[in-house]
Amino acid sequence: MKITRIATTLALVLAPVFAVAEGCGGMKDQQAMSCAEGSNFDHTTGTCVPVST
């Protein structure tokens, strides 16, 4: 009975830790921004720049 309580308590304490770790650092390289027609995203400056032809 004591081992069951310890295991249950440990699982309840560690569950949020694993949930937070699952969501960290997955998609840092993807942008949610889109540029207007005729411009592209410049990764160096982090802004949209006009496309020169």
Protein Blocks (a to p, Z undefined) as FASTA:
>chain_A
ZZmmmmmmmmmmmmmmmmmmmmgoklmmbcfbdcdehiacdfknopacdddZZ
